[in-house]
Every structure is written in structure tokens, then in C-alpha cells.
Amino acid sequence: MGDDRWRPSVTVAAIIEQDGRYLLVEERTPEGLRLNNPAGHLEPGESPEQAVAREALEETAQDFVPEALLGVYLARVRRGGEDITYLRLAYCGRAGPRHAGRGLDEPIVRTLWMTPEEVRASVPRHRSPLVLQCVEDHLAGRRHALQAVVAHASLFEPPTLG
């Protein structure tokens, strides 16, 4: 019997607001340049909090300190022949100053600080519907304790080969 279980792609996102503006990244995609929250995939042996800090650093050249879980989101994206469901854990927090001389990860082109109105006006350029949803949820004051996501100690143990 084949392993045909459905598995969503687990991602993390950093929702960073400063002085009424949100930090987004502009990135190259198969559909052209798109806007996204600093985000990426959870890697093996990594907690979601570690992943979001790593992804924010890689994509913005700024340290990110998660302060709250904004929410857990499911979104289905169909591109070409692909049909992918993303499970996104979005964290809000603060970013430190930009690391001088540190480049941005491929395929990030640049970072942008955008007002909520600018984020809303740029929806056709968003990588996914979660970009605006996360900003709107942040504006609405949605916050959950970081402890709502538990990374069990077994996550950090080396895998056993059977």
C-alpha cells in the first residue's frame, strides 16, 4: 500500500510592525515579483520559533524576536500543475537593526516597509492571501501566548534509523 496521506507544507512567517508600517519582502517567483511577509519552511529538528527567527534573518538581514503567536493558518494555493496546502504559523514580534554587509537570501530582491493601506492596495502582487490576512489580524490585536506552540524535546533528538 502506498503512502498517499495528505501532508500540508509547514511554514512560518514573521509579522513585523514598526511605526505603523509592516515589513514585507519582494521576491522572485514563477509568477514574477511578489510581496510576502518574511516567511519560509520549517526545517527538520527546528522549532517554529527558531524557524521564524532564521527565516526573518535570511530574508531581511535583521534579527527577529517572536513575542506572540499571531495565528495558525491554512491556505490552498494552485499554481500551474501544483496544488499545495500551506500550514502557516505566524508570529509577531520585533526586528533588530539591519546587519550591515549581510545580503538577502535568494530569491529576495528587497525589503519594504508598507502602511496597512499600501498592503491592502498591493493584494494582486501578494504571494498568498495570507500576507494581508496576517496584517489584518495583527491590526485587530490578535495575539496568543508563545507557549501555545509546543516543540517537544523529541524534536531535537537525532533520528533513529530503523
Sequence and secondary structure as in RCSB ss.txt:
>XXXX:A:sequence
MGDDRWRPSVTVAAIIEQDGRYLLVEERTPEGLRLNNPAGHLEPGESPEQAVAREALEETAQDFVPEALLGVYLA
RVRRGGEDITYLRLAYCGRAGPRHAGRGLDEPIVRTLWMTPEEVRASVPRHRSPLVLQCVEDHLAGRRHALQAVV
AHASLFEPPTLG
>XXXX:A:secstr
        EEEEEEEEEETTEEEEEEEEETTEEEEE SEEE  TT  HHHHHHHHHHHHHSEEEEEEEEEEEEEE
EEEETTEEEEEEEEEEEEEEEEE TT    TTEEEEEEE HHHHHHTGGGBSSTHHHHHHHHHHTT  B GGGS 
  GGGGS     
